[in-house]
């Protein structure tokens, strides 16, 4: 690309350059010769301007009736649907995952926006009888104010929509910092918001480094909510930074997700699930299937089947519709993946397929790694315990359901898990006893839908959930309202003994 386009920050309804005067190049991870765009290298001044604009806009936006806010979101969803193919191709160019997956990413943003548009007429509270005569009781939701969003690169339109749309429908204003590697998808989302009538200052965006912008986004006193998706290490820092002022803090972090394969499983289906769960998005999902716990009676057959299939997956540029798996997002991530492959071999796991950086031809211009499967993995190995965020699948052996459940729970994370079995009793026991926020039966550990809560337990999150009605609890606060029409002073429990 000889003349890449320069993209600006969006603050108070205007596209403006960073006060730093600096920019950076966003490169295609499948072809680093291609500059996807040039983006602003923002600083704290830019963040503070965006937050000030959001704080001012909040005064009016909070008073817009929720159904009217929903009508704007409905128009945004329609525009996202109309532009789906272009947005998806842009996403593949900047993020690398295959086009069928980026179409799904964009569709998820469409689904979330339509869903939250409907919530404009369903921000339900409740009414309840009072214990006193001639007294009315109800609850209502109220917005909090300015929300700061720090979003990741692996779902560069879906995850921003998970945060933006529930925040907006509740009456909040927002400042979003997209991942350094994938700002274009958020630019596309913001442009649609602007063109479909979001008032100036309600939605703001600054691009640049998380290290430079994180503290201003968190510590500005106007900010009332911080929502972050990323690593547990950074999430812990954000939680600590929010604590002194008791800011609302929603954290969606790591995962080390397990697929249990029992001896009565449909092995063809289980292999399909494992391949999709492990190598979809090049393993760069917080819900990726990184561990298989397979029953001893079928592990040999299962392993043979998955190794054969994994070794035949086509790796390449995601815009090629025949490609099954794209590149890692950048050199640092690929280096991390390759280092874990070496760790796995050193710890004694058997490399069954893959394990190498792909080179030659198109591979020399991107960050491509072979789909990798380890067998003979045990619970003391680092590849069993630590999140790799790449196309590496570890297979361990269990001797029954109780053993499988114990192994599944042997992790500091608790995001997603699944079981493949034809026994309904085993399925329900695993549903009950595997301690995760998401659980699948006869499906891989990926595939969440927007109308169910998304999030995890333990070091995966801090108790909040994204998506569905549950997301409204992050971006609103409850107010209990009592209306006494008795004409007398009624002192609740004192007069009701």
N, C-alpha and C positions, 0 to 999 in steps of 0.2 A: 504494500500500500504506500504509494509515493507521497500522498498528501493526506495523512490521517486527520480525521475530524477532531476539533478541540471541543470538549464538553466543559460546561461551567457548573458551579454550585447553584442551587436554587434556594434563595432566601427572600422571604417576604414577597413572594410572587414574581421575583425577577431572577433571571439567569445572569450571574455575576462571577467575575474572576476572584480567585482567592487574594486576600490582602498580602499573602506571602509573595505573590508574583511568581510562584514556582508551580511546575506541572510534572506529571510523570506519564510514561507510556504504559498502556495495557496491552500485553502481548497474548497472542493465541497460543495456548499450551500445546496444541497439535502442530503448530508451525510458527516458531518464534520469529520468522522473517516478517510475519504479518503483524502490524500494529493495529489493534482493534480500535483504539482511540487514545487521545491525550486528555488526561483528567487533572483536575486541580489538586495540588498538594497543600491542603488547607492547614490552618493553624488555629490556635485558641481564639484569636480575634474573630475568625469566621464562625466558629462554634457559638461564641457568645452573642454575635449578631443574630444568628439563626434562633437561638433560644429567646432572645429579647423579642424578636418578631413573633415567635410562637406564643409567648406570654401575653403580648398585646392582643393577638388575634383570639386568644382563648376567651377574652371578655365578651366577645360577641358570638363566637361559635358555640359556646356552651348553652346559649339561649336559643339557638336554632332548634325548632322542634325535631325530635329524633326521627319521625317519619320523613321530614324534609331532608335531613342528613342522609337517610336511607335512599331517597330518590336520586341523590347525587351519586352515591355508591353504585346504584343500579346502572346508571349511565356509564360509569367507569367500567363496570363488568362487561357491558355490551361492547365498549370500545376495545377492551382487552381481547374479547372473543374475535372481533373483526381483525385485529392485528396479530393474532396468535402465531401465524407462521413466521412472520418477520421477527417478532420478539424471540421466537424459539431459535431461529437461525443465528441471531445476534448472541444468544446465550451459549449456543454450542461453540461459536467462535471465541468467546471470552472464557468459557469454563471448561470446554473439552468433552463433556459427556455427549453421548450419541443423540441424534436429532429426535428419535422417538421418545427419549427421556426428557429432553428439554421441552418438547410439546406437552408432556405430562406435567412438568414444572409450571409452565404457563397456564395449563388448564387448572392446576391447583389454585393459582392466584385468582383465576376466573371464578372457580367454585367458592372460594373463601369470600370474595367480594359480593357475589350474589347472596351468599348465606348471611353475611353481616348486614347487607342492605335490608333483608327481611327482618332482622332484629330491630330495625328502626321502629317497627310496629309491635315488637314483642319484648321490649325491655321491661319484662314483668317484675313487679314486686308482688306483695301479697296483702290481703286484708285478713284480719283475724278478730274474733269477738273479744271485747274487753271484759275484764272481770268486774268492771264498774258499770252502773246504769248510765245511759245517755252519754256514752263515750265511744269514739270510733278510733280504730287502730289500723295502721298500714305501714308498709315499707316501700321505699323508692330507691333507685340507684342514682348516684350523683357522680359526675366526672371529677377527676383529680387535678388536671391542669396540663402542664407540659410533660411530654414523654420523650425520653431519649432511647433510640434503638441502635444497637450495634449488631449487625447481621453478618452471616458467614457467606462463603463463596460457593458452597456445594448446592444450595437451592436458592439462587440469587434473585428470583422473583417470588417464589412460593413463600419462603420464610418471611421476607419483608411484608407480604400481604397478611400473614398470620398475625403480625403485630400491628400493622397500620390500620386495618379495617375494623377490628374490634375497638381500638382506641378511638378512631374517628366517630364510630356510631355512638359511642358513649359520650361524646362531646369534648374529648381532649384534643389538643394540638400536638404536633410531633416534630422532632428533628431526628433524621436518620443518617447514620454513617454506614454506607454499604462496605462490604469487604473490599480491600484494596485491589484484589485480583478481578473482581466482577462488578464494577460500578455501572456498566452500561445497562444491565437489566433493570436496575433501580432507576436510572435516568429515564428509561422507557416508561416505567410505572409512574414516575412523578409527572412526566409530560402528559400522560393521559389524565391524571388527577387535575392538573392545571387546565387542560383544554375542556374538561367536562364540568368546570364550575366550582372547584374547591377554592374558597376565598383566600386571598393573599395572607400568608403567615400561618395558615392552618397546617400546611405541609411544607417542610423545609428539608434540604439535603446538603450535606457537606461530604466531600470525598477526600481521601488521604489515609495516612497511617493511623492504625489503632493506637499505637504507642504514643503518638503525638496528640491525638484527639480524645482519647479515652477519659482522662481525668477531667477535662473541661466539660465533657458530655455528662459526667456523673456528678461532679461537685458543684456545678452552678446552682445557686439556691432556688432558682425558678423551676428547676426540674423536680418533679414529684414522683415520677416512675422511670425506672431504668429496666429495659428488657434486653437481654443478651442471649445469643446463641453462639456457642464456641466451646473452647476447652475448659475442663474443670479447673485448671490452674488459674486461668484468667477470670473465670467465674467467681472463684474464691476471693480474688482481689476486689472485684466489683462489689461483692456482698459486704466485704469489710469497709469499703469506701462509702457505701450507702448507709451503713449502720449508725454513724454518729447523728445523722439528721432523720433517721427512721424513714428514709425514702422507700417506697415500694420497689421491690426488686424481684424480677422474674428471670430465672436462670434455666436455660436448656443446654445441657453439656454432654459429656461423653457417653459412650456405650461400649460394651463388650458382649455382644448379643449371641445367644445360643439357639441352635436348632437341634431339638432332640429327635432322633430317629429310632423308633421302637422296632422290635422284631416282627411285628405284624403290619408294619407300614407298607404303603404302596411305594416301592422303591423308585419307580420311574418318576412319580410325582415328587418324592422327596429329593431326588437329584435335580429335577427342574427347579424346585424351590431353592435349593442350596446354591445352584449356579446363579440364579437371579439375585438372591440375597447377598451373595459374596462378591459378585463381579459386576452387578449393576452399579452405575456411577463410579466404576473403577474401584469399588469398595469404599468410596469417599462419602459415606452416609453415617450419621450417628446411630442409625438402626441397622447398619450392615450386618450380615451374618458372618461373623468372624470365627465362631466356634461351632463345631458339630460334635454332639455327644451321641454316638451310635451304638446300638446294642451289639454285644459281642457275637451273636449268632448271625448277624447280617452285615457286619462291618466290612468283611472282605469283599463281598459282592458290591456293597454300596461304594466302597472306595474305588474299585475297578471301574465302575460305571462313571463316577464323577471325574476321575482322572482322565478317562478317555474323552469325555465331553469337554472338560476345561482346556485340554491341550489343543482342541480344535476351534476354540473361540477366535474370531477374527478381531485383531486389534488394529486401530488406525484412527484416521480423522473422522470425527463423529458426524460430519456432514455427508459422508458416504453411507447410504442407507443399508449397505451390506455389512457394515462394521458392527460388531457386538460390544466392544469395549474401547473407550477412549484413553487419553493420557492422564497422568497425575496432573494436578493443577499447576505445579511449578517444580523447579529443580530441587528446592528444599524438601518438598513433600516426597518426591521420588527418592531422594537420598535417604529419607527416613524409612521408606518402605524397603529399600535395598539393605539398609542396616539391620532391620528386623529379620529379614531373610537370613542374614549371616548369623544373627543371634540365635534363631531357631536351629540352624545347623549345628552351631557350637553347643547348644544345650542338649543336643541329642535327638531332636526330631528328624524324621526321615523326609527328605524332599522328594515328593512323588511326581511332581511336574512343575514346570516353570522355574521361577527363581532368578531370572536373568533380565537385565536391561536389554530392550530391543534396539538394534542398531542397523544401519544401512538404509539407503533410500530415504523415504519420508520419515523414518524413525530418527534420523540424525537431527531433525529440526524440531523434535518434540520430546515429551517426557514419558516414554512408553515402557511399560514393564509387562512381562509375561504373567498371565493368570497363574497363581501359585497355590499349590496344595501341599500341606504337610500332614504326614500320618505319624502315629506313635507319639502323639503329644500328651504330656502329663500335666497335672495341675501345678507343678512347681516350676514350669517353664514360663519365661517372660512372654512368649507369644500367646500363651494361654491367658495371661493376666492383663497385659497392657494393650491399650487401643493403638492400632497400627494405622488406620485410615487409608487403606490401600488394598489391592487385589490379592490378599493373602488369607487362605482358609486353613484352619487347624482342625484335624479330626482326632478325637479321643474316644475311648471305648468305655462303655458302662456294662454292668451285668444285670440291670433291671431298672424298673421305674424309680424306686427310691434312690438308688445310686445316681440315676440321671438327674433327678431333681436336686440332690445335694451338689452335684457338679455344676449344674446350671446356676445355682445360687452362689457359687464360689467365685465371686467378683465384687469389686468395690462399686460397680455400676449396677443400674437396675432399670434399663430403658425398655428393651423389647426381647421377647423370647417366643419360640414356637415349638410345637410337637407334631410329628407325623405318626399317626396311629389309626387303626380301624376300631379301637376299643373305646367306647364312649366313657367308660369308667376311668380309664387311664387319662383321657383327655380332660375330664373334669377335675381329677386329682391334680394334674399338672397346672391347670388354670388356677386352682386354689393355692397351690404351694410354691410355685415359682414366683419370686418376689420382684416383679417388674411393673412398670406402668402400662405396658402394652403386651398383649399375648395373642398368639394366632394358633389355630388348629388346622393342620393340613394346608399350611401356607407358610411362606418364608417370614423372616422377621421384619420385612419392609412391606409397605402398602397401606399406610394410614389414610383415612378419609377425613375430610374437613369437618364433618358434623359429629365427630367423636373427639374427646379430649386427647391431647398429645403431650407426653412428658413421662418422666421416669422417677425412680426412687433412688435412695442412697446418694452417691456422688454424681448422679446424672442430673439432679435438679434440686430445687429448694421448696418443693411442694406445690408450686403453681402448675397450671396446665395451659397449653396453647390450643387454638382451634375450638370449635363448638361453642356452646353456651358458657363453658367453663372459662373461656378467655375473657368474658365480660367481668369476671371477678378480679382479674388483674388490673383492669382499666376503669374500675368504678368502685365506689364505696357505698355501703348500705346506710341509709338514714331511716330510723324508726320515727314515725309521726303519730302523735296522739291528739285527737280533737275532742275536747270535752264540751258538750252542748247542754249540760245539765243546768247551767246557771249557778252552780254552787262549787265550792272548793271540795274536791274529792282527793283524798290522800292515799290512793292506791291501797297497798296492803294494810296500812294503818286503819283505814275505814272499812276494811273488808275481812275482819277477823271473825 
